[in-house]
Amino acid sequence: MTKAIRAACVSGAAAAFVASAIGMAGAAEYTLKLAHNGPEQHPFQDGAVAFKEHLEASSNGAIEVQIFPGEQLGSEEETSQMIKQGVLSCAVESAGGGLAPFVPEADLFNLPFIFSGMDHFYRVVDGPIGDTVAGKVEDALDAEVLGWWFSGIRNAWNGTRPIMTPADLEGLKIRVMGSPVLIDTFNALGAQATPMSFGEVYTSLQQGVIDGAETDHVDLLVENFFEVTKYVSMTGHMYLAAALVCGDKALGKLPVVLQAKVRAAAEAATEAQRVAMDEMAGDAKSQLMEKGLEFNEVDLASFRDSVGSVYTKNAERVGGMDMISLVAQQ
C-alpha cells in the first residue's frame, strides 16, 4: 500500500472547521508547484489543471497550485531530484525518465512488450504490483505517489528509412530515456541507443545528432516531431507509466485536513489525465498521417525475439523473474 492509501482520513468536523477558517482568511496560505515535461497541449497538462482546479476549490482557496509544463523547471530526472531535496512540491515523473534513474524497480514497467494491452497495463499499475513499485519510489524520493498516469504506447520512428525488422535499425542513433532497460532494449535491437533530455530531442533531430526516437503518437504530434522525422514503425514496445509524486516535505507543511484534500485532488486528476490521453491518442495518428508521416507495420515476432537478453540482464534489478512473471499473470 502506498503512503497515500495508508494515510488516515480526517473527520468531517475537522474539515468543516478548517474550511471555515480558510474562508475567513480569503487568500492562499500554501503554494504547491507542479512540474511536468509535456507542452500545454499534452494530457499531462489536463491532469495538472484538474489537480489545480479540484484542490483550489476543495481547499476553499487555502492552497494555490502553480503548473510548470514543458520542462520549465528541468528534465524529469532533475525534477525528481528536486522533489527529493524538497525544493519542488510535485511532479509527473515517467517510469523511464524520472523514476528509473533513482528506482531500479520502476524499470519493471519499461521492459519491452511486458504489457499485452491497456486493460493489462491498468490492472498492473492499479494493483499490488503498482503499489510495490510506488513504495520503492516513495522511499527513494522521500515522496508520496498519488496516482499512476499513462503516457502512451511507444513506437520507434526516424527520418532515414522505414523500419520493418530489427535489422533495419542497424546503425541508427535512437534517442531513449535514461532507463537502463530502454537503453538495453534498443541496443539489443541493433540501434545505437542515445539517452538525452526530452527537451533536446527536436534540435538534435534537426542537427543530425540523432536519427530518430521512440514516443507515443501524442508526443509526436504535440512536440512537432513530425516536422523533423518521416517513418513511424508500429512497434508498440512499451506502455509508459508516469507517477504523480508530491514530496514529503511539501505535504508535511500542510495541515492534515489539507493533506487529505491533496490526495483527493490527485485521484480526480489521475482520472482526468487518463481520459484525456485516451481521447487524444485516438485522434493523433490520423493527424500525423495528414501531416505526411508514413506508418509501417513491423514483424513483431522478430522484435520480441531480439529482446530476450534485456529480461535476463535486468531481471534482478527490477525485482526478479518472479515479479516479471506476476506482471504476466495479471
C-alpha positions as CSV (number, residue, x, y, z in Angstrom):
1,M,0.0,0.0,0.0
2,T,1.3,3.5,-0.8
3,K,1.5,6.2,1.7
4,A,-1.4,7.9,0.1
5,I,-3.6,4.8,0.6
6,R,-2.3,4.3,4.1
7,A,-2.9,7.9,5.1
8,A,-5.6,8.4,7.8
9,C,-8.8,10.1,6.9
10,V,-9.7,13.3,8.8
11,S,-13.1,13.8,10.4
12,G,-15.8,15.8,8.7
13,A,-16.0,18.2,11.7
14,A,-12.3,19.0,11.4
15,A,-12.6,19.5,7.7
16,A,-15.5,21.9,8.2
17,F,-13.6,23.8,10.8
18,V,-10.5,24.2,8.6
19,A,-12.6,25.2,5.6
20,S,-14.4,27.9,7.7
21,A,-11.1,29.3,8.9
22,I,-9.7,29.3,5.4
23,G,-12.7,31.1,4.1
24,M,-12.2,33.9,6.6
25,A,-8.6,34.2,5.6
26,G,-9.6,34.8,2.0
27,A,-6.2,34.1,0.4
28,A,-3.9,31.2,-0.3
29,E,-1.7,30.3,2.5
30,Y,0.1,27.5,0.8
31,T,1.6,27.1,-2.7
32,L,2.3,23.8,-4.4
33,K,4.4,23.9,-7.6
34,L,3.8,21.1,-10.0
35,A,6.1,20.3,-12.9
36,H,5.8,18.0,-15.9
37,N,7.7,17.7,-19.2
38,G,4.8,17.9,-21.7
39,P,3.7,21.0,-23.5
40,E,0.3,22.6,-22.6
41,Q,-1.4,20.6,-25.3
42,H,-0.3,17.3,-23.7
43,P,-2.7,15.2,-21.5
44,F,-0.2,15.8,-18.6
45,Q,-1.5,19.3,-18.6
46,D,-5.1,18.2,-18.5
47,G,-4.3,16.2,-15.4
48,A,-2.3,19.1,-13.8
49,V,-5.2,21.5,-14.5
50,A,-7.7,19.1,-12.9
51,F,-5.4,18.8,-9.9
52,K,-5.2,22.5,-9.6
53,E,-8.9,23.2,-10.0
54,H,-10.0,20.4,-7.7
55,L,-7.5,21.3,-4.9
56,E,-8.0,25.1,-5.0
57,A,-11.8,24.6,-4.9
58,S,-11.8,21.9,-2.2
59,S,-9.4,23.8,0.0
60,N,-11.5,26.9,-0.3
61,G,-8.5,28.8,-1.7
62,A,-6.1,27.9,1.0
63,I,-3.8,26.1,-1.5
64,E,-2.7,27.6,-4.8
65,V,-1.2,25.2,-7.4
66,Q,1.2,26.6,-9.9
67,I,1.8,24.5,-13.0
68,F,5.1,24.4,-14.9
69,P,4.9,22.4,-18.1
70,G,7.4,21.8,-20.8
71,E,10.5,21.1,-18.6
72,Q,10.4,24.7,-17.4
73,L,12.0,23.6,-14.1
74,G,14.2,21.0,-15.6
75,S,14.2,17.5,-17.0
76,E,12.3,14.7,-15.3
77,E,15.5,13.4,-13.7
78,E,16.2,16.9,-12.4
79,T,12.7,17.4,-11.1
80,S,12.8,14.0,-9.3
81,Q,16.0,15.2,-7.6
82,M,14.2,18.5,-6.7
83,I,11.4,16.5,-5.1
84,K,13.8,14.6,-3.0
85,Q,15.6,17.7,-1.9
86,G,12.3,19.4,-1.0
87,V,12.7,22.3,-3.4
88,L,9.8,21.3,-5.6
89,S,6.3,20.2,-4.3
90,C,5.0,17.9,-7.0
91,A,5.9,16.5,-10.4
92,V,4.8,14.0,-13.0
93,E,7.7,11.5,-13.4
94,S,7.7,8.8,-16.1
95,A,8.9,5.4,-15.2
96,G,11.6,5.8,-18.0
97,G,12.9,9.3,-17.5
98,G,12.1,10.4,-14.0
99,L,11.9,7.2,-11.9
100,A,14.3,4.6,-13.3
101,P,17.5,6.6,-12.6
102,F,16.5,6.5,-8.9
103,V,14.4,3.4,-8.5
104,P,15.6,0.3,-10.4
105,E,12.3,-1.4,-9.7
106,A,10.5,1.2,-11.8
107,D,12.2,-0.2,-14.9
108,L,9.8,-3.2,-14.5
109,F,7.2,-1.2,-16.3
110,N,9.7,-0.3,-19.1
111,L,10.5,-3.9,-20.1
112,P,9.7,-4.3,-23.8
113,F,6.4,-6.0,-24.6
114,I,5.6,-6.7,-21.0
115,F,2.1,-5.4,-21.3
116,S,-0.5,-7.0,-23.6
117,G,-2.9,-4.1,-23.8
118,M,-4.4,-1.2,-21.9
119,D,-6.5,-3.3,-19.6
120,H,-3.5,-5.3,-18.6
121,F,-1.5,-2.1,-18.0
122,Y,-4.1,-0.7,-15.7
123,R,-4.5,-3.9,-13.8
124,V,-0.8,-3.9,-13.1
125,V,-0.3,-0.3,-12.1
126,D,-3.5,0.0,-10.1
127,G,-2.9,-3.3,-8.3
128,P,-0.4,-4.8,-5.8
129,I,2.5,-4.5,-8.3
130,G,1.9,-0.8,-8.8
131,D,1.7,-0.4,-5.0
132,T,5.0,-2.2,-4.6
133,V,6.8,0.0,-7.2
134,A,5.2,3.1,-5.7
135,G,6.6,2.2,-2.3
136,K,10.1,1.9,-3.7
137,V,9.6,5.4,-5.4
138,E,8.4,6.9,-2.1
139,D,11.4,5.6,-0.2
140,A,13.9,6.8,-2.9
141,L,12.4,10.3,-3.4
142,D,11.0,11.0,0.1
143,A,7.6,11.5,-1.5
144,E,4.2,10.1,-2.0
145,V,3.0,8.5,-5.2
146,L,-0.5,10.0,-5.6
147,G,-1.5,8.2,-8.8
148,W,-0.2,6.4,-11.8
149,W,-0.8,8.3,-15.1
150,F,-0.4,7.0,-18.6
151,S,1.9,8.5,-21.2
152,G,1.1,6.4,-24.2
153,I,2.1,3.4,-26.2
154,R,5.6,3.9,-27.6
155,N,6.7,3.3,-31.2
156,A,10.1,3.8,-32.8
157,W,10.5,6.4,-35.6
158,N,13.2,8.0,-37.6
159,G,13.9,10.2,-40.7
160,T,16.2,7.8,-42.5
161,R,14.3,4.8,-43.7
162,P,11.3,2.5,-42.9
163,I,11.9,0.1,-40.1
164,M,10.2,-3.3,-40.6
165,T,12.6,-5.6,-38.7
166,P,15.3,-5.1,-36.1
167,A,18.0,-5.4,-38.8
168,D,16.6,-2.1,-40.3
169,L,17.6,-0.3,-37.1
170,E,21.3,-1.2,-37.5
171,G,23.5,1.9,-37.1
172,L,20.6,4.4,-36.4
173,K,21.0,6.6,-33.4
174,I,17.7,6.4,-31.5
175,R,17.0,8.7,-28.6
176,V,15.7,7.0,-25.4
177,M,15.0,8.0,-21.9
178,G,17.6,7.4,-19.2
179,S,16.2,4.0,-18.3
180,P,18.8,1.2,-18.4
181,V,16.1,-1.1,-19.7
182,L,15.3,1.2,-22.6
183,I,19.0,1.6,-23.4
184,D,19.5,-2.2,-23.4
185,T,16.3,-2.7,-25.5
186,F,17.4,-0.5,-28.4
187,N,21.0,-1.7,-28.3
188,A,19.6,-5.3,-28.4
189,L,17.5,-4.3,-31.4
190,G,20.7,-3.1,-33.2
191,A,20.3,0.6,-32.9
192,Q,22.6,3.0,-31.1
193,A,20.6,3.9,-28.0
194,T,21.2,7.6,-27.2
195,P,19.9,8.9,-23.9
196,M,19.1,12.6,-23.7
197,S,16.7,15.0,-22.2
198,F,13.3,15.2,-23.9
199,G,13.7,18.9,-24.4
200,E,16.8,18.3,-26.6
201,V,15.2,15.9,-29.0
202,Y,13.8,18.3,-31.6
203,T,17.0,20.3,-32.1
204,S,19.1,17.1,-32.0
205,L,16.9,15.7,-34.9
206,Q,17.4,19.0,-36.8
207,Q,21.1,18.9,-36.4
208,G,21.5,15.2,-37.2
209,V,22.8,14.3,-33.7
210,I,20.2,11.5,-33.6
211,D,18.3,9.8,-36.4
212,G,15.1,9.2,-34.5
213,A,13.5,8.4,-31.2
214,E,10.7,6.4,-29.6
215,T,7.5,8.0,-28.3
216,D,3.7,7.6,-28.5
217,H,1.6,9.3,-31.2
218,V,0.6,12.2,-28.9
219,D,4.2,13.3,-28.3
220,L,4.9,13.0,-32.0
221,L,2.1,15.5,-32.6
222,V,2.2,18.0,-29.7
223,E,6.0,18.2,-29.7
224,N,6.0,18.9,-33.5
225,F,8.4,16.0,-34.1
226,F,6.5,15.3,-37.4
227,E,8.4,18.3,-38.8
228,V,11.8,16.6,-38.4
229,T,11.0,12.9,-39.0
230,K,9.3,10.7,-41.5
231,Y,8.9,6.9,-40.7
232,V,6.9,5.6,-37.8
233,S,7.3,1.9,-37.0
234,M,4.3,0.4,-35.1
235,T,6.5,-1.5,-32.6
236,G,4.2,-0.8,-29.6
237,H,7.2,-1.9,-27.5
238,M,6.3,0.0,-24.3
239,Y,3.3,1.3,-22.3
240,L,4.8,4.3,-20.4
241,A,3.7,4.7,-16.8
242,A,4.1,8.0,-15.1
243,A,3.7,8.8,-11.4
244,L,2.2,11.9,-9.9
245,V,4.5,12.4,-6.9
246,C,4.5,15.0,-4.2
247,G,7.3,15.4,-1.7
248,D,7.0,14.6,1.9
249,K,8.5,18.0,2.8
250,A,5.9,19.8,0.8
251,L,3.0,17.7,2.2
252,G,4.3,17.9,5.7
253,K,3.9,21.7,5.7
254,L,0.1,21.3,5.3
255,P,-2.4,20.7,8.0
256,V,-3.6,17.1,8.0
257,V,-7.0,18.0,6.6
258,L,-5.4,19.8,3.6
259,Q,-3.1,16.8,3.0
260,A,-6.3,14.7,2.6
261,K,-7.6,17.2,0.0
262,V,-4.3,17.0,-1.9
263,R,-4.8,13.2,-2.1
264,A,-8.4,13.6,-3.2
265,A,-7.4,16.1,-5.9
266,A,-4.7,13.7,-7.1
267,E,-7.3,10.9,-7.5
268,A,-9.5,13.2,-9.6
269,A,-6.5,14.4,-11.6
270,T,-5.5,10.8,-12.4
271,E,-8.9,10.0,-13.8
272,A,-8.9,13.2,-15.9
273,Q,-5.4,12.6,-17.3
274,R,-6.2,9.0,-18.3
275,V,-9.4,10.1,-20.1
276,A,-7.5,13.0,-21.9
277,M,-4.8,10.6,-23.0
278,D,-7.3,8.1,-24.3
279,E,-9.2,10.7,-26.3
280,M,-6.1,12.4,-27.7
281,A,-4.3,9.2,-28.7
282,G,-7.3,8.1,-30.8
283,D,-7.0,11.2,-33.0
284,A,-3.2,11.8,-33.1
285,K,-2.4,9.1,-35.6
286,S,-4.8,10.5,-38.2
287,Q,-3.5,14.0,-37.8
288,L,0.1,12.7,-38.2
289,M,-0.8,10.9,-41.4
290,E,-2.3,14.1,-42.7
291,K,1.0,15.8,-42.0
292,G,2.8,13.3,-44.1
293,L,4.2,10.8,-41.7
294,E,4.5,7.2,-43.0
295,F,3.3,4.5,-40.7
296,N,4.7,1.0,-41.1
297,E,3.6,-2.3,-39.6
298,V,6.6,-4.4,-38.4
299,D,7.5,-8.0,-37.9
300,L,6.6,-8.0,-34.2
301,A,7.9,-11.6,-33.7
302,S,11.4,-10.6,-34.7
303,F,11.3,-7.6,-32.3
304,R,10.1,-9.8,-29.4
305,D,12.7,-12.4,-30.2
306,S,15.5,-9.8,-30.1
307,V,14.9,-8.5,-26.6
308,G,15.2,-11.7,-24.5
309,S,18.6,-10.6,-23.3
310,V,17.0,-7.4,-21.8
311,Y,14.9,-9.5,-19.5
312,T,17.8,-11.7,-18.4
313,K,20.2,-8.8,-17.8
314,N,17.7,-6.7,-15.9
315,A,15.6,-9.3,-14.0
316,E,17.4,-8.9,-10.7
317,R,17.3,-5.1,-10.6
318,V,13.5,-4.9,-11.4
319,G,12.5,-7.4,-8.6
320,G,13.4,-10.8,-10.1
321,M,11.9,-13.1,-12.5
322,D,9.1,-13.9,-10.1
323,M,8.0,-10.2,-10.2
324,I,8.1,-10.3,-14.0
325,S,6.0,-13.4,-14.0
326,L,3.5,-11.7,-11.7
327,V,3.0,-9.0,-14.3
328,A,2.2,-11.6,-17.0
329,Q,-0.3,-13.2,-14.7
330,Q,-2.3,-10.1,-14.0
